[in-house]
Amino acid sequence: MLFVENNTTFRSKVKAKFNSQPRKNPPSSNNKDKAKPTFVSPISLPIPAKSSKKIKEISKFFKKIKKPSLKKSYAQVSTNLVNNSNISNITMNTLKIKETFPKLSNEKIDSIQKVINGGNAKPKPKINMTTKGLLRKQIIIPMLNKLGKRFTRDFAAHITNINYILKNIKSSICVDYISSDNKSVSIMTNNIASNSDLQEIKKYVKQSLDDNNSIALSRLPQSKSYLKIVSILYYVNKSYSRISTEDIEHILKNTHIFNEIVLASRPRIIKVSSKSDMAIVWINIWDNQNSNNAKKIINRRFNVGNIVTMVRAANMNLGVPQCKNCWKWGHLVGVCRIQGSKCAKCNGPHLTDNHWEFVWCCKANAKSNPPRFKTKKGEPCPHDFKCLNCKGSHTVDSSECSFWKHHFNREWHTKEYTHFQEAKRESTCSNVSEARK
């Protein structure tokens, strides 16, 4: 009886365990009416297309970074080896200095190291021998001062005639204005002239002046190169006669080195020292800004008699300029503060060309004793001149002036002007003191 009871109790427990789970109800007719769930795909919707600018901006971040090539050239390897060897030498030198002088500071060791390596060595001075020329939009015709003045009398007619000729040639340039100098006539144009334009303008100038010999070739503005000829004898013969500029020009014409070279000014001869018999000749040549003409003759040698001379480059020394408006030294016309212009002969407030019309000594005067006749234009004036700068008996633009003789020595000019200003102050102070008394 006990076994049965126990058996029944075990079965009842198992049945109770399985019967406790809820049974699934069979599908009924009511479930068919319910809405079925919508199907959601795992793939997202397509992204709208972007503009080309945004694509370029984004593509920058995805570019592949090019790795530098491991292969090196022979030159790169050699430079690296040299740099490494230099570094090792520097460190060895610093260690040696530190061992020999242990009490030295690091700053002093660095200064010693710079001296050993040549860090404080000054670089070689660069020679600036070529100047920058004028604007290329002009044509320069070298001629005498008289011909230049005669040509510029009817400048308006010349401008119209030259423009008419250039128009017939179908040239791209036209003349704006004409100006004259003591040595040349410059014709300003709106563009750079060609070789055909230069030839036609030269033909017209020759026809208008009826002078073919005294008019040189028309050319465009050029730069100047400054050179010097070293080791030339200052005395020509045993009679100790000095070498002249004409002798130098004759020598340069006869040497084959200077065949294609044109001098911009007359050569200047300077003695090396007061006790020497040698001289240096300074020459200025026409050149371009690349100094191609100067490079042809620099470090070239040639014979002057029995002595071999050499051409070297020289630093450009433009000298102290002289104003053509007030005729003082130290500034140009564009910076001059005087309104109007002064005469180079009498320092009067008129042009030099109008000196014969404005000065009393050149005008006729029948009442004077003896009577004075009018001096014609171009003839020498009867009165003596007085230089504005050196107070000598010559015109301001004369080569006899001491200021002109020292126009390459700026220190001399500064000393003279300071002395002149001090003398002027003293004279004004003395005049004021006398007036007060």
Sequence and secondary structure as in RCSB ss.txt:
>XXXX:A:sequence
MLFVENNTTFRSKVKAKFNSQPRKNPPSSNNKDKAKPTFVSPISLPIPAKSSKKIKEISKFFKKIKKPSLKKSYA
QVSTNLVNNSNISNITMNTLKIKETFPKLSNEKIDSIQKVINGGNAKPKPKINMTTKGLLRKQIIIPMLNKLGKR
FTRDFAAHITNINYILKNIKSSICVDYISSDNKSVSIMTNNIASNSDLQEIKKYVKQSLDDNNSIALSRLPQSKS
YLKIVSILYYVNKSYSRISTEDIEHILKNTHIFNEIVLASRPRIIKVSSKSDMAIVWINIWDNQNSNNAKKIINR
RFNVGNIVTMVRAANMNLGVPQCKNCWKWGHLVGVCRIQGSKCAKCNGPHLTDNHWEFVWCCKANAKSNPPRFKT
KKGEPCPHDFKCLNCKGSHTVDSSECSFWKHHFNREWHTKEYTHFQEAKRESTCSNVSEARK
>XXXX:A:secstr
 HHHHHHHHHHHHHHHHHHTS       GGGGGS       SS        HHHHHHHHGGG       S   HH
HHHHHHHHHHHHHHHHHHHHHHHHH TT  HHHHHHHHHHHHTTT         B     SSEEEEE  HHHHHH
HTTTHHHHHHHHHHHHHHHT S  EEEEEE SSEEEEEESS   HHHHHHHHHHHHHHHT SSS    B   EEE
EEEEEEEESB STT  B  HHHHHHHHHHSGGGTT  BSS  EEEES TT SEEEEEEEEEE TT HHHHHHTT 
EEEETTEEEEEEE        B TTT  BSS GGG  SSS   TTT  SS STTHHHH GGGS BSSSSS B   
 TTS  SS    TTT  SS TT TTSHHHHTTT HHHHHHHHHHHHHHHHHHHHHHHHHHH 
